[in-house]
Amino acid sequence: MKNWRCIALSVDNESPGSVADSLYNPRCLSAVKLEAKNPTLKRAFSITAFIGFFTSLLVHLTTFLGINPARHIPWVWVLHLGIFVMFIPMFVAQGFTTKKDFRREIFALIPPWAGYLTKAFFAYALINFALFFFLSDGGVPQERDGKYVLHNHGDVIRELSEEDYERQNAYVLRGFSGHWMVFYLIPSLYFWYRKDETDGS
């Protein structure tokens, strides 16, 4: 798999821009594009993205129960990295076009109901993130010097009880997971419905 070789070479290179330079190398992009169009890999990408979507949805819903999922399952933050794993192959497979063209081409590939569903989740993600800022007073929770505090770039907004600390952490996870759902849903639908010559249809 040539694309992994390209990434491995970029990691070995200590230059700060090595990863980006390697991924944008025409030979690397060609390798990734070919693999992203493979029918088996497309279905695997789609199923993996669906799993990411439903996992993100589950994480999101648990925060409304006053639960901080990250306290019990710290690896939930891996979902944040997973969106890049799903989106990069989609961008490469579709081709680097303008933002407007890319969005139009993506929605042209999926059924109308899937387009409406995606737009609904996107609108919800924006509203949800705005509510997150409101609930958190624009700050993030942190344990500092044996105390729980809510701070904004180091400036303490207020002290928190342990219960408030866990609630604020749940708010943070709710804010991010709202976006995770969108960024997993789009590639899951894209790779499920995309058809290429290699699909034989």
N, C-alpha and C positions, 0 to 999 in steps of 0.2 A: 504494500500500500504506500505509494509514493508520497502522499500527503503527510503521513506520519513521519517519514524520513525528512521532509522539508521542515516540519515543526521541530524535530529532534535536532537538526542542524542549527536552527535558530536559538534553541535553548543552550547549546554548547557555546554559541557566540556570546561574548560578554558585552557587546555593544547594546546600549539601551534600545535602539530601534531595530534590533536584529529580528525580533519576532514579527513585527509588522512588515519589514522588508522581505523576509522569507515568505510570508503568506501572500504578499502581493507579487512575488516572482511569477512570471507567466507560466513557467513549467509547473510550479506548485499549484497555481490556480487551475491549470488544465487537469492535473491529476485529481484534485478535489472535485472538480466539476464532473468528471467522468464517473467517479465513485458515487457522487450524490445522485446521479441519474440511473444507477444500477437498480433494477426493480426490487431485488431483495433488500438492498440497503435502504431504499426509499421506504419500504414497508417497515423496516426495523427502526428507522428514524421516526416515522409516524407513530408507531406503537410506544416507543420510548418517550416521545413528546406527550402523548396521551397520558402515560403514567405520571409524567411530571405535572401535567395539568391537574389531574385528579388528586395527586398528593398535595399540590399547592392549595387546591380547593378545600381539602380536608384540614390542612394547617390553618387556612384562613377562617374556616367556620369555628374551629376550636377556640380561637381567640375571643369569640363572642360569648363563650361560656366562662370567661374569666380565667382561662388557662393559658399559661405561657408554654407552648410546645417545646421551645428551645431549652427550657429548664430540664425537661424529661428526655428529649431527643435532640442533643446539640447538633447532630448532622443535618438538621433541616436546612441550615444555611448553605448546604451543598447545592440546594435547589437554585440559589442565586447564580452559581457558576454554571449550572446546567443550561440555563437559557442561552448562554453563548455557544455551548456545544451544539445546541439545536439550530440556532440562528445562522451561524457561520456557513454551514453547508447549504442552507436555504438561499442565502445571499449569493453564494458562488454558483449554485445550480441555476438560479434565475438570471444571473448576470448583474453586473454593477451598472444600474441605470439611475436616472434621477429619482428622487423620493416620490414624486407624483406618479411617474411611469411605473415604478416598482409596486406601489400600492394598487394601481389600476390593474396591473398584470396579475398580482396575487388574487385579487377579488374576481378576476375573470376565470381563474382556474377552479374555484370552489363554487358549490351550489349557492343560490340566493339565500337560503335559510342559514347556511354557515357564515355568509357574509354579515347578515343581520346579527347573528349570535356574537361574532367577533366584535362588531361595532358596539354591541350592548356591553360586553365585558370591558372594552376599552373605555367607554363612557363611565362605567362603574369604577374602573381603576383610578380615573382622574378625580372623581368625587370622593372615593375612599381615601386617596392620598391627602386631599384637602382636609378631610375630617381628621386624619391622623395628625396633621399639623395643629389643628384646633385642640384636639384632646391632649396633645403633648406639650402645648404652649411653645412649640417650635424647638423643644429640647429633646435630649436623649438621656435615658437613665444610666447611671454608673455608680459602682461601689468605690468610694474614695475615703481613705483614712478611717475605715471601719464604719462609715456611714453611707447611706443610700441618698444620692442626690440626683436632681434633674438639672442638666447643664446645657448650655448652648455655646459651643466652641470654647469650652473651659470656664465660662462664666456661669456660676451656680445660680439657677433660677429659684430653686427651693429644695429643702430636704424632703426625703420620702420615707414613709414607713416601709417595712418589708413587703406588706401587701400592695402598697402603691407602686413599689419598685417592680414587682412581678407584673402588675397591671400595665405599667408603662412599657415594659419589655414586650408584652403581648400586643400593645398598640403598634410598636415598631414592626413587629412581625406581620401584623395585619396590613400595615401600610405597604410593605414590600411584597407580600404574597398576593395582594391585589394586582400588582404588575406582573408577577410571575405567571399568573393564570393566563394573561393575555399573550405573553411571550412564549408560552408552551402551546397554547391553543392554535396560534397561527401556523407554526411549522407542522403541527400534527395534522391539520387539515390540508396544508399545502402538499406535503409528501403523500398523503393518502389519495388525493384526487389528481395529482399531476400525472400526465401521460407523456411518454417519450416514444421515439421510434423503437427503442430497445424493448418496450413493453409488448410489442406485437399487437397493439390495438390502436 
